Amino acid sequence: MTTTYDVGFLVGSISSTSINRRLSKALVKLAPQAGLNLTEIPLVDLPFYSADNDGAIPAEAASFKEAIEASDAIIVITPEYNRSVPGVLKNALDTASRPWGQNSFAGKPSAVIGASVGAIGTAVAQQHLRSILSFLASPELAQPEAYVHMREGLITDDGEVTDESTTEFLLSWLTAVHTHIAKTLSPVS
C-alpha cells in the first residue's frame, strides 16, 4: 500500500477571489488519488516578520512554524505579482525561517505550482520562489514544472476542474509530488 502523506499548502494570495485559491481547492479534491492529504496553512494573520520578535515569537508566527514542521511536505501555490512572489508569501517564508537556526523549512520537501491569466503562467514568480526555497534548504520538486494558464471556467469556485486534460495534468503533478516526498523522506541505505 502507498503511504499517504500529510502535506501543508500555502496560498500566496489572500484575495477572496484568488484564482490560486481556486487552484488550491482543485488540488485538495484531487490529492487523495495521489496519496496526499492537503491542509492549508493560512498566511492572512501572520504579523510582518521582524528580528525584534526573535526572542518572543508572536503566537500566530509560532503556530505557523509548528504547522509547517508537522507537515510531511509543503506545496506553495503562488500568483505572480510584478514578476515575483506576493509580499504576503515572502513574509510567510521569512517568518518560517527565523529566528536564525530555527528554519522550519530545512529538509522539508516542497513543490511549487501557480495559476495566472497570462500565457507564461507564474514562471517568473516560481523562479524567485525556487531560489528562496533553495536557500531555506527545502528539497524542491524540480520536474514537472506546473504553470496553470487559467481561463474562464477552467476551475469552478468550489474547485471542480472542467477540462479533462487539466485534471490529468494536475493529478500527474500531484503523483510526482508524492514520489518526491517518498524519495526525500526515505532513509538512505
C-alpha positions as CSV (number, residue, x, y, z in Angstrom):
1,M,0.0,0.0,0.0
2,T,1.2,3.5,-0.8
3,T,1.9,5.8,2.1
4,T,-0.4,8.8,2.4
5,Y,1.5,12.0,3.2
6,D,0.1,14.9,5.1
7,V,1.0,18.0,3.1
8,G,0.6,21.6,4.2
9,F,0.0,24.1,1.5
10,L,0.4,27.9,1.3
11,V,-1.7,30.0,-1.0
12,G,0.3,33.1,-1.8
13,S,-2.7,35.3,-2.3
14,I,-5.1,36.5,0.5
15,S,-7.7,37.7,-2.0
16,S,-11.1,36.1,-1.6
17,T,-11.4,35.9,-5.4
18,S,-7.9,34.5,-6.0
19,I,-7.6,32.1,-8.9
20,N,-4.8,30.4,-7.0
21,R,-7.2,29.7,-4.2
22,R,-9.5,28.0,-6.8
23,L,-6.5,26.0,-7.9
24,S,-5.8,25.0,-4.3
25,K,-9.4,23.7,-3.9
26,A,-8.9,21.6,-7.1
27,L,-5.7,20.2,-5.7
28,V,-7.3,19.3,-2.4
29,K,-10.0,17.4,-4.2
30,L,-7.6,15.5,-6.5
31,A,-4.8,14.9,-3.8
32,P,-6.3,11.7,-2.3
33,Q,-6.0,10.0,-5.7
34,A,-2.2,10.6,-5.5
35,G,-1.8,9.5,-1.8
36,L,-1.8,13.0,-0.4
37,N,-3.8,14.7,2.3
38,L,-3.6,18.5,1.8
39,T,-4.3,21.0,4.6
40,E,-4.0,24.8,4.2
41,I,-1.6,26.7,6.4
42,P,-3.1,30.2,6.3
43,L,-0.9,33.3,5.9
44,V,-3.5,36.0,6.5
45,D,-3.0,36.5,10.2
46,L,0.8,36.5,10.2
47,P,2.4,39.7,11.5
48,F,5.2,41.2,9.5
49,Y,8.5,39.4,10.3
50,S,10.8,41.5,12.5
51,A,14.0,40.3,14.2
52,D,12.8,42.4,17.1
53,N,10.4,39.5,17.9
54,D,13.0,36.7,17.7
55,G,13.2,36.4,21.4
56,A,9.4,36.2,21.8
57,I,7.9,34.8,18.6
58,P,4.3,36.1,18.2
59,A,1.7,33.3,18.7
60,E,0.5,33.4,15.1
61,A,4.0,33.0,13.8
62,A,4.8,30.2,16.3
63,S,1.6,28.4,15.2
64,F,2.5,28.9,11.5
65,K,6.0,27.4,12.1
66,E,4.6,24.5,14.0
67,A,2.1,23.7,11.2
68,I,5.0,23.6,8.7
69,E,7.1,21.4,10.9
70,A,4.1,19.0,11.5
71,S,3.6,18.5,7.7
72,D,5.4,15.8,5.7
73,A,5.9,18.4,2.9
74,I,4.8,21.8,1.7
75,I,3.2,22.8,-1.5
76,V,3.3,26.5,-2.4
77,I,0.6,27.8,-4.7
78,T,1.6,31.2,-5.9
79,P,0.4,34.0,-8.1
80,E,2.8,36.3,-9.8
81,Y,2.9,39.9,-8.7
82,N,5.2,42.3,-10.6
83,R,7.3,39.3,-11.9
84,S,7.9,38.0,-8.3
85,V,6.1,36.4,-5.4
86,P,3.5,38.4,-3.4
87,G,4.7,40.2,-0.3
88,V,2.4,38.2,2.0
89,L,4.1,35.0,0.8
90,K,7.6,36.3,1.2
91,N,6.7,37.4,4.7
92,A,5.4,33.9,5.5
93,L,8.7,32.3,4.2
94,D,10.8,34.8,6.2
95,T,8.6,34.1,9.3
96,A,9.1,30.3,8.9
97,S,12.8,30.5,8.5
98,R,13.5,32.6,11.6
99,P,14.9,33.1,14.2
100,W,18.3,32.1,12.8
101,G,18.9,28.4,13.4
102,Q,15.1,27.6,13.7
103,N,14.3,27.3,10.0
104,S,11.0,25.3,9.7
105,F,11.7,24.6,6.0
106,A,15.1,22.9,6.5
107,G,14.9,19.4,5.0
108,K,11.2,19.8,4.3
109,P,10.2,18.6,0.8
110,S,8.5,21.2,-1.2
111,A,6.7,21.7,-4.6
112,V,5.6,24.9,-6.4
113,I,2.6,25.5,-8.6
114,G,0.7,28.6,-9.7
115,A,-2.1,29.9,-11.9
116,S,-2.3,33.1,-13.9
117,V,-4.4,34.5,-16.7
118,G,-1.2,35.3,-18.5
119,A,0.3,33.0,-21.1
120,I,3.5,32.3,-19.2
121,G,1.6,31.4,-16.0
122,T,3.6,32.2,-12.9
123,A,7.0,31.2,-14.4
124,V,9.0,34.2,-13.1
125,A,7.4,34.2,-9.7
126,Q,8.2,30.5,-9.4
127,Q,11.8,31.0,-10.3
128,H,12.1,33.6,-7.5
129,L,10.3,31.2,-5.1
130,R,12.6,28.3,-6.0
131,S,15.6,30.4,-5.2
132,I,14.1,31.3,-1.8
133,L,13.2,27.6,-1.1
134,S,16.7,26.6,-2.1
135,F,18.3,29.0,0.4
136,L,15.9,27.6,3.0
137,A,17.3,24.1,2.4
138,S,14.0,22.8,1.3
139,P,14.4,19.9,-1.2
140,E,12.2,21.0,-4.2
141,L,10.4,19.1,-6.8
142,A,12.2,20.2,-10.0
143,Q,10.1,18.4,-12.6
144,P,7.4,18.6,-13.7
145,E,7.0,22.3,-13.5
146,A,3.4,23.4,-13.1
147,Y,2.2,26.7,-14.6
148,V,-1.6,26.8,-15.0
149,H,-2.9,29.2,-17.6
150,M,-6.3,30.0,-16.0
151,R,-9.1,30.8,-18.3
152,E,-12.8,31.5,-17.5
153,G,-14.5,28.4,-16.2
154,L,-11.4,26.1,-16.1
155,I,-11.8,25.7,-12.3
156,T,-15.0,26.5,-10.6
157,D,-15.2,28.4,-7.3
158,D,-15.6,25.1,-5.4
159,G,-12.5,23.5,-7.1
160,E,-14.1,21.4,-9.8
161,V,-11.8,21.2,-12.9
162,T,-13.9,21.4,-16.1
163,D,-11.2,20.3,-18.5
164,E,-10.1,16.6,-18.6
165,S,-6.6,17.3,-19.8
166,T,-6.1,19.8,-16.9
167,T,-7.4,17.3,-14.4
168,E,-4.9,14.7,-15.8
169,F,-2.1,17.2,-15.6
170,L,-2.8,18.2,-12.0
171,L,-3.2,14.6,-11.0
172,S,0.1,13.6,-12.6
173,W,1.8,16.6,-10.9
174,L,0.4,15.5,-7.5
175,T,1.7,12.0,-8.2
176,A,5.1,13.5,-8.9
177,V,4.9,15.4,-5.6
178,H,4.1,12.1,-3.8
179,T,7.1,10.4,-5.4
180,H,9.3,13.4,-4.5
181,I,8.2,13.3,-0.9
182,A,8.8,9.5,-0.7
183,K,12.3,9.8,-2.1
184,T,13.2,12.8,0.1
185,L,11.9,11.2,3.3
186,S,13.1,7.7,2.8
187,P,16.2,6.7,4.7
188,V,19.4,6.4,2.6
189,S,20.6,2.8,2.5
